[in-house]
Amino acid sequence: MLGHLAGRWTSLIRTALLVEPLLYHALRRAITGISDKSLAATLRSLQHDGLSRAEDRPWTTGPRTSARRARSKPPSPFA
């Protein structure tokens, strides 16, 4: 997990996801210079470690998935 925090693209991706969830191509446009391969690999790695999650967006036209920064702890069921 420490390797993710020191990764070249990890901090840029996590910063971009702070504000709002982004579609893959919007995230790619927000981070200049990142290749498709690097973005996909970094997102997969962050999702695997629970630092990011993918959300399906069925209400949009065509299949779309957005990336969202994972919460530090799950929301309380009593909130």
MMTF fields as JSON, N, C-alpha, C and O atoms, coordinates in Angstrom:
{
  "mmtfVersion": "1.0.0",
  "mmtfProducer": "UNKNOWN",
  "numBonds": 315,
  "numAtoms": 316,
  "numGroups": 79,
  "numChains": 1,
  "numModels": 1,
  "chainsPerModel": [1],
  "groupsPerChain": [79],
  "chainIdList": ["A"],
  "bondAtomList": [4, 2, 8, 6, 12, 10, 16, 14, 20, 18, 24, 22, 28, 26, 32, 30, 36, 34, 40, 38, 44, 42, 48, 46, 52, 50, 56, 54, 60, 58, 64, 62, 68, 66, 72, 70, 76, 74, 80, 78, 84, 82, 88, 86, 92, 90, 96, 94, 100, 98, 104, 102, 108, 106, 112, 110, 116, 114, 120, 118, 124, 122, 128, 126, 132, 130, 136, 134, 140, 138, 144, 142, 148, 146, 152, 150, 156, 154, 160, 158, 164, 162, 168, 166, 172, 170, 176, 174, 180, 178, 184, 182, 188, 186, 192, 190, 196, 194, 200, 198, 204, 202, 208, 206, 212, 210, 216, 214, 220, 218, 224, 222, 228, 226, 232, 230, 236, 234, 240, 238, 244, 242, 248, 246, 252, 250, 256, 254, 260, 258, 264, 262, 268, 266, 272, 270, 276, 274, 280, 278, 284, 282, 288, 286, 292, 290, 296, 294, 300, 298, 304, 302, 308, 306, 312, 310],
  "bondOrderList": [1, 1, 1, 1, 1, 1, 1, 1, 1, 1, 1, 1, 1, 1, 1, 1, 1, 1, 1, 1, 1, 1, 1, 1, 1, 1, 1, 1, 1, 1, 1, 1, 1, 1, 1, 1, 1, 1, 1, 1, 1, 1, 1, 1, 1, 1, 1, 1, 1, 1, 1, 1, 1, 1, 1, 1, 1, 1, 1, 1, 1, 1, 1, 1, 1, 1, 1, 1, 1, 1, 1, 1, 1, 1, 1, 1, 1, 1],
  "groupList": [{"groupName": "MET", "atomNameList": ["N", "CA", "C", "O"], "elementList": ["N", "C", "C", "O"], "formalChargeList": [0, 0, 0, 0], "bondAtomList": [1, 0, 2, 1, 3, 2], "bondOrderList": [1, 1, 2], "singleLetterCode": "M", "chemCompType": "L-PEPTIDE LINKING"}, {"groupName": "LEU", "atomNameList": ["N", "CA", "C", "O"], "elementList": ["N", "C", "C", "O"], "formalChargeList": [0, 0, 0, 0], "bondAtomList": [1, 0, 2, 1, 3, 2], "bondOrderList": [1, 1, 2], "singleLetterCode": "L", "chemCompType": "L-PEPTIDE LINKING"}, {"groupName": "GLY", "atomNameList": ["N", "CA", "C", "O"], "elementList": ["N", "C", "C", "O"], "formalChargeList": [0, 0, 0, 0], "bondAtomList": [1, 0, 2, 1, 3, 2], "bondOrderList": [1, 1, 2], "singleLetterCode": "G", "chemCompType": "PEPTIDE LINKING"}, {"groupName": "HIS", "atomNameList": ["N", "CA", "C", "O"], "elementList": ["N", "C", "C", "O"], "formalChargeList": [0, 0, 0, 0], "bondAtomList": [1, 0, 2, 1, 3, 2], "bondOrderList": [1, 1, 2], "singleLetterCode": "H", "chemCompType": "L-PEPTIDE LINKING"}, {"groupName": "ALA", "atomNameList": ["N", "CA", "C", "O"], "elementList": ["N", "C", "C", "O"], "formalChargeList": [0, 0, 0, 0], "bondAtomList": [1, 0, 2, 1, 3, 2], "bondOrderList": [1, 1, 2], "singleLetterCode": "A", "chemCompType": "L-PEPTIDE LINKING"}, {"groupName": "ARG", "atomNameList": ["N", "CA", "C", "O"], "elementList": ["N", "C", "C", "O"], "formalChargeList": [0, 0, 0, 0], "bondAtomList": [1, 0, 2, 1, 3, 2], "bondOrderList": [1, 1, 2], "singleLetterCode": "R", "chemCompType": "L-PEPTIDE LINKING"}, {"groupName": "TRP", "atomNameList": ["N", "CA", "C", "O"], "elementList": ["N", "C", "C", "O"], "formalChargeList": [0, 0, 0, 0], "bondAtomList": [1, 0, 2, 1, 3, 2], "bondOrderList": [1, 1, 2], "singleLetterCode": "W", "chemCompType": "L-PEPTIDE LINKING"}, {"groupName": "THR", "atomNameList": ["N", "CA", "C", "O"], "elementList": ["N", "C", "C", "O"], "formalChargeList": [0, 0, 0, 0], "bondAtomList": [1, 0, 2, 1, 3, 2], "bondOrderList": [1, 1, 2], "singleLetterCode": "T", "chemCompType": "L-PEPTIDE LINKING"}, {"groupName": "SER", "atomNameList": ["N", "CA", "C", "O"], "elementList": ["N", "C", "C", "O"], "formalChargeList": [0, 0, 0, 0], "bondAtomList": [1, 0, 2, 1, 3, 2], "bondOrderList": [1, 1, 2], "singleLetterCode": "S", "chemCompType": "L-PEPTIDE LINKING"}, {"groupName": "ILE", "atomNameList": ["N", "CA", "C", "O"], "elementList": ["N", "C", "C", "O"], "formalChargeList": [0, 0, 0, 0], "bondAtomList": [1, 0, 2, 1, 3, 2], "bondOrderList": [1, 1, 2], "singleLetterCode": "I", "chemCompType": "L-PEPTIDE LINKING"}, {"groupName": "VAL", "atomNameList": ["N", "CA", "C", "O"], "elementList": ["N", "C", "C", "O"], "formalChargeList": [0, 0, 0, 0], "bondAtomList": [1, 0, 2, 1, 3, 2], "bondOrderList": [1, 1, 2], "singleLetterCode": "V", "chemCompType": "L-PEPTIDE LINKING"}, {"groupName": "GLU", "atomNameList": ["N", "CA", "C", "O"], "elementList": ["N", "C", "C", "O"], "formalChargeList": [0, 0, 0, 0], "bondAtomList": [1, 0, 2, 1, 3, 2], "bondOrderList": [1, 1, 2], "singleLetterCode": "E", "chemCompType": "L-PEPTIDE LINKING"}, {"groupName": "PRO", "atomNameList": ["N", "CA", "C", "O"], "elementList": ["N", "C", "C", "O"], "formalChargeList": [0, 0, 0, 0], "bondAtomList": [1, 0, 2, 1, 3, 2], "bondOrderList": [1, 1, 2], "singleLetterCode": "P", "chemCompType": "L-PEPTIDE LINKING"}, {"groupName": "TYR", "atomNameList": ["N", "CA", "C", "O"], "elementList": ["N", "C", "C", "O"], "formalChargeList": [0, 0, 0, 0], "bondAtomList": [1, 0, 2, 1, 3, 2], "bondOrderList": [1, 1, 2], "singleLetterCode": "Y", "chemCompType": "L-PEPTIDE LINKING"}, {"groupName": "ASP", "atomNameList": ["N", "CA", "C", "O"], "elementList": ["N", "C", "C", "O"], "formalChargeList": [0, 0, 0, 0], "bondAtomList": [1, 0, 2, 1, 3, 2], "bondOrderList": [1, 1, 2], "singleLetterCode": "D", "chemCompType": "L-PEPTIDE LINKING"}, {"groupName": "LYS", "atomNameList": ["N", "CA", "C", "O"], "elementList": ["N", "C", "C", "O"], "formalChargeList": [0, 0, 0, 0], "bondAtomList": [1, 0, 2, 1, 3, 2], "bondOrderList": [1, 1, 2], "singleLetterCode": "K", "chemCompType": "L-PEPTIDE LINKING"}, {"groupName": "GLN", "atomNameList": ["N", "CA", "C", "O"], "elementList": ["N", "C", "C", "O"], "formalChargeList": [0, 0, 0, 0], "bondAtomList": [1, 0, 2, 1, 3, 2], "bondOrderList": [1, 1, 2], "singleLetterCode": "Q", "chemCompType": "L-PEPTIDE LINKING"}, {"groupName": "PHE", "atomNameList": ["N", "CA", "C", "O"], "elementList": ["N", "C", "C", "O"], "formalChargeList": [0, 0, 0, 0], "bondAtomList": [1, 0, 2, 1, 3, 2], "bondOrderList": [1, 1, 2], "singleLetterCode": "F", "chemCompType": "L-PEPTIDE LINKING"}],
  "groupTypeList": [0, 1, 2, 3, 1, 4, 2, 5, 6, 7, 8, 1, 9, 5, 7, 4, 1, 1, 10, 11, 12, 1, 1, 13, 3, 4, 1, 5, 5, 4, 9, 7, 2, 9, 8, 14, 15, 8, 1, 4, 4, 7, 1, 5, 8, 1, 16, 3, 14, 2, 1, 8, 5, 4, 11, 14, 5, 12, 6, 7, 7, 2, 12, 5, 7, 8, 4, 5, 5, 4, 5, 8, 15, 12, 12, 8, 12, 17, 4],
  "groupIdList": [1, 2, 3, 4, 5, 6, 7, 8, 9, 10, 11, 12, 13, 14, 15, 16, 17, 18, 19, 20, 21, 22, 23, 24, 25, 26, 27, 28, 29, 30, 31, 32, 33, 34, 35, 36, 37, 38, 39, 40, 41, 42, 43, 44, 45, 46, 47, 48, 49, 50, 51, 52, 53, 54, 55, 56, 57, 58, 59, 60, 61, 62, 63, 64, 65, 66, 67, 68, 69, 70, 71, 72, 73, 74, 75, 76, 77, 78, 79],
  "secStructList": [7, 2, 2, 2, 2, 6, 1, 6, 6, 2, 2, 2, 2, 2, 2, 2, 2, 2, 2, 1, 7, 3, 3, 2, 2, 2, 2, 2, 2, 2, 1, 6, 6, 7, 7, 2, 2, 2, 2, 2, 2, 2, 2, 2, 2, 2, 2, 2, 6, 6, 1, 3, 3, 3, 3, 3, 7, 6, 6, 1, 1, 1, 7, 7, 3, 3, 3, 3, 3, 7, 7, 1, 1, 7, 7, 7, 6, 6, 7],
  "xCoordList": [0.825, 0.0, 0.871, 0.506, 1.994, 2.871, 3.386, 3.652, 3.525, 3.95, 2.953, 3.337, 1.669, 0.642, 0.805, 0.686, 1.071, 1.167, 2.368, 2.363, 3.388, 4.583, 4.562, 5.493, 3.512, 3.426, 3.372, 2.958, 3.797, 3.891, 2.531, 2.411, 1.513, 0.205, -0.809, -1.848, -0.531, -1.508, -1.989, -3.193, -1.084, -1.494, -2.314, -3.252, -1.974, -2.744, -4.152, -5.116, -4.27, -5.585, -6.429, -7.596, -5.86, -6.63, -7.039, -8.129, -6.182, -6.528, -7.675, -8.588, -7.635, -8.708, -10.037, -11.09, -10.006, -11.231, -11.736, -12.786, -11.012, -11.453, -12.756, -13.642, -12.868, -13.998, -15.27, -16.32, -15.176, -16.35, -15.918, -14.768, -16.829, -16.493, -16.358, -17.081, -15.441, -15.194, -15.285, -14.887, -15.812, -15.759, -14.308, -13.484, -14.012, -12.642, -12.014, -10.895, -12.733, -12.161, -12.017, -11.097, -12.913, -12.784, -11.565, -10.856, -11.33, -10.149, -8.878, -7.882, -8.92, -7.755, -7.457, -6.293, -8.508, -8.308, -7.787, -7.012, -8.208, -7.795, -6.322, -5.689, -5.783, -4.38, -3.608, -3.637, -2.933, -2.21, -0.965, -0.267, -0.707, 0.5, 0.358, 1.295, -0.778, -0.95, -1.473, -2.344, -0.936, -1.391, -2.606, -2.861, -3.345, -4.485, -4.043, -4.704, -2.933, -2.428, -2.084, -2.434, -1.409, -1.035, -2.258, -2.337, -3.213, -4.417, -5.221, -5.657, -5.416, -6.176, -5.487, -6.143, -4.181, -3.445, -3.485, -3.645, -3.341, -3.365, -4.752, -4.872, -5.803, -7.167, -7.473, -8.079, -7.055, -7.258, -6.553, -7.108, -5.341, -4.558, -5.181, -5.233, -5.653, -6.3, -7.608, -7.932, -8.353, -9.596, -9.317, -10.038, -8.288, -7.92, -7.581, -7.908, -6.93, -6.528, -7.586, -7.369, -8.723, -9.803, -9.638, -10.334, -8.735, -8.511, -9.38, -9.461, -10.022, -10.914, -11.96, -11.753, -13.073, -14.073, -14.722, -14.78, -15.203, -15.894, -17.392, -17.871, -18.116, -19.573, -20.187, -19.822, -21.115, -21.842, -22.861, -23.457, -23.061, -24.029, -25.074, -24.973, -26.075, -27.06, -27.996, -28.638, -28.09, -29.014, -28.456, -29.156, -27.227, -26.639, -26.843, -27.185, -26.637, -26.763, -25.55, -24.42, -25.757, -24.66, -24.035, -24.279, -23.23, -22.596, -21.503, -20.604, -21.582, -20.581, -20.207, -21.049, -18.96, -18.485, -17.679, -16.854, -17.909, -17.122, -16.263, -16.591, -15.166, -14.282, -14.556, -14.792, -14.523, -14.753, -13.725, -13.371, -13.256, -12.331, -13.091, -14.209, -12.508, -13.153, -13.186, -12.281, -14.235, -14.332, -13.32, -12.942, -12.878, -11.908, -12.55, -11.875, -13.843, -14.557, -15.977, -16.486, -16.619, -17.967, -18.945, -18.749, -19.993, -20.961, -21.721, -21.937, -22.116, -22.857, -24.278, -24.921, -24.783, -26.153, -27.179, -28.363, -26.744, -27.637, -27.686, -28.363, -26.971, -26.929, -28.131, -28.241],
  "yCoordList": [-1.188, 0.0, 1.255, 2.257, 1.212, 2.379, 2.722, 3.885, 1.703, 1.944, 2.802, 3.579, 2.661, 3.47, 4.935, 5.802, 5.213, 6.599, 7.295, 8.512, 6.525, 7.101, 6.999, 7.458, 6.403, 6.213, 7.542, 8.567, 7.492, 8.707, 9.355, 10.578, 8.561, 9.1, 9.056, 9.712, 8.308, 8.093, 9.383, 9.582, 10.243, 11.483, 12.379, 13.038, 12.41, 13.218, 12.666, 13.428, 11.359, 10.737, 10.968, 11.344, 10.749, 10.919, 12.373, 12.644, 13.301, 14.721, 15.066, 15.803, 14.544, 14.814, 14.249, 14.806, 13.157, 12.522, 13.106, 12.694, 14.051, 14.679, 15.451, 15.38, 16.17, 17.067, 16.309, 16.53, 15.423, 14.698, 13.439, 13.333, 12.477, 11.301, 11.71, 12.583, 11.081, 11.417, 10.18, 9.088, 10.361, 9.3, 9.106, 10.012, 7.92, 7.577, 8.622, 9.074, 9.001, 9.943, 11.352, 12.081, 11.737, 13.038, 13.035, 14.036, 11.918, 11.8, 11.834, 12.442, 11.183, 11.189, 12.598, 12.98, 13.375, 14.76, 15.64, 16.567, 15.355, 16.168, 15.977, 16.873, 14.819, 14.518, 14.443, 13.425, 15.51, 15.549, 14.672, 14.628, 13.982, 13.178, 11.73, 10.952, 11.344, 9.949, 9.122, 9.566, 7.928, 7.044, 6.249, 6.144, 5.696, 4.848, 3.673, 3.316, 3.095, 1.923, 2.283, 1.542, 3.401, 3.823, 4.184, 3.826, 4.889, 5.272, 4.043, 3.937, 3.124, 1.916, 1.086, 0.6, 0.928, 0.131, 0.781, 0.09, 2.1, 2.8, 2.739, 2.511, 2.937, 2.839, 1.432, 1.277, 0.406, -0.977, -1.221, -1.845, -0.733, -0.923, -0.195, -0.74, 1.039, 1.794, 1.125, 1.096, 0.594, -0.101, -1.383, -1.714, -2.095, -3.337, -3.085, -3.901, -1.967, -1.64, -0.844, -0.474, -0.582, 0.11, 1.617, 2.266, 2.186, 3.629, 4.364, 5.592, 3.622, 4.185, 3.127, 1.946, 3.541, 2.555, 2.996, 4.183, 2.014, 2.282, 2.213, 1.37, 3.106, 3.124, 3.041, 3.801, 2.12, 2.055, 3.176, 3.511, 3.748, 4.831, 4.377, 4.7, 3.632, 3.095, 4.147, 3.888, 5.308, 6.336, 7.141, 7.997, 6.89, 7.595, 6.783, 5.602, 7.409, 6.733, 5.838, 6.325, 4.584, 3.642, 3.282, 3.948, 2.229, 1.826, 2.818, 3.104, 3.329, 4.27, 3.882, 3.422, 4.065, 3.824, 5.03, 5.53, 5.502, 6.612, 6.118, 5.125, 6.809, 6.487, 7.479, 8.66, 7.002, 7.836, 7.47, 6.303, 8.474, 8.236, 7.516, 7.907, 6.488, 5.718, 6.509, 7.293, 6.297, 6.959, 6.347, 5.184, 7.149, 6.622, 5.593, 4.668, 5.731, 4.703, 4.629, 5.607, 3.475, 3.352, 4.27, 4.548, 4.74, 5.604, 4.828, 3.623, 5.514, 4.898, 4.569, 5.4, 3.379, 3.049, 3.845, 3.841, 4.525, 5.273, 6.764, 7.53, 7.183, 8.6, 9.022, 10.187],
  "zCoordList": [0.0, 0.0, 0.0, -0.613, 0.666, 0.701, -0.69, -0.991, -1.54, -2.912, -3.677, -4.551, -3.347, -4.005, -3.652, -4.518, -2.408, -1.976, -2.596, -2.779, -2.914, -3.519, -5.044, -5.707, -5.604, -7.049, -7.79, -7.248, -9.03, -9.829, -10.067, -9.992, -10.351, -10.72, -9.585, -9.664, -8.551, -7.487, -6.844, -6.686, -6.479, -5.799, -6.729, -6.28, -8.007, -8.952, -9.145, -9.222, -9.22, -9.389, -8.142, -8.25, -6.963, -5.722, -5.518, -5.013, -5.904, -5.795, -6.742, -6.368, -7.954, -8.917, -8.437, -8.748, -7.688, -7.213, -5.896, -5.404, -5.324, -4.071, -4.243, -3.391, -5.316, -5.529, -5.886, -5.282, -6.857, -7.333, -8.056, -8.482, -8.202, -9.012, -10.475, -10.955, -11.164, -12.562, -13.43, -13.023, -14.629, -15.616, -16.043, -15.917, -16.545, -16.916, -17.843, -17.604, -18.897, -19.862, -19.285, -19.656, -18.388, -17.732, -16.812, -16.709, -16.152, -15.296, -16.135, -15.744, -17.278, -18.187, -18.7, -18.818, -19.006, -19.457, -18.319, -18.554, -17.101, -15.956, -15.613, -15.056, -15.943, -15.629, -16.938, -17.63, -17.266, -18.539, -18.471, -17.457, -19.564, -19.676, -19.25, -19.424, -18.698, -18.267, -19.441, -20.188, -19.589, -20.668, -20.196, -18.996, -21.138, -20.794, -19.924, -18.949, -20.293, -19.57, -18.122, -17.204, -17.911, -16.558, -15.728, -14.553, -16.329, -15.608, -15.201, -14.055, -16.127, -15.83, -14.742, -13.821, -14.849, -13.859, -12.48, -11.475, -12.425, -11.144, -10.526, -9.322, -11.313, -10.795, -10.281, -9.221, -11.029, -10.574, -9.256, -8.352, -9.149, -7.942, -6.742, -5.639, -6.965, -5.892, -5.469, -4.282, -6.425, -6.102, -5.33, -4.389, -5.721, -5.043, -3.583, -2.722, -3.295, -1.929, -1.16, -0.006, -1.797, -1.11, -1.022, -0.241, -1.801, -1.78, -2.799, -2.779, -3.679, -4.683, -4.997, -4.72, -5.567, -5.969, -7.273, -7.594, -8.009, -9.269, -9.016, -8.258, -9.658, -9.531, -10.919, -11.816, -11.089, -12.346, -12.38, -11.356, -13.538, -13.728, -14.736, -15.92, -14.28, -15.219, -15.805, -16.823, -15.202, -15.687, -16.851, -17.394, -17.241, -18.379, -19.653, -19.596, -20.778, -22.055, -22.262, -22.254, -22.441, -22.621, -21.285, -20.279, -21.274, -20.016, -19.621, -20.412, -18.427, -17.929, -16.513, -15.742, -16.179, -14.831, -14.406, -15.171, -13.194, -12.675, -11.531, -10.881, -11.286, -10.175, -9.062, -9.314, -7.851, -6.681, -5.629, -5.466, -4.924, -3.825, -2.724, -2.384, -2.173, -1.12, 0.174, 0.46, 0.952, 2.256, 3.201, 3.058, 4.182, 5.137, 6.044, 6.496, 6.322, 7.078, 6.535, 5.989, 6.682, 6.142, 6.89, 8.073, 6.206, 6.872, 7.945, 7.815, 8.984, 10.077, 9.625, 8.982, 9.946, 9.56, 10.369, 10.031, 11.431, 12.298, 11.964, 12.651, 10.911, 10.544, 9.756, 9.374]
}
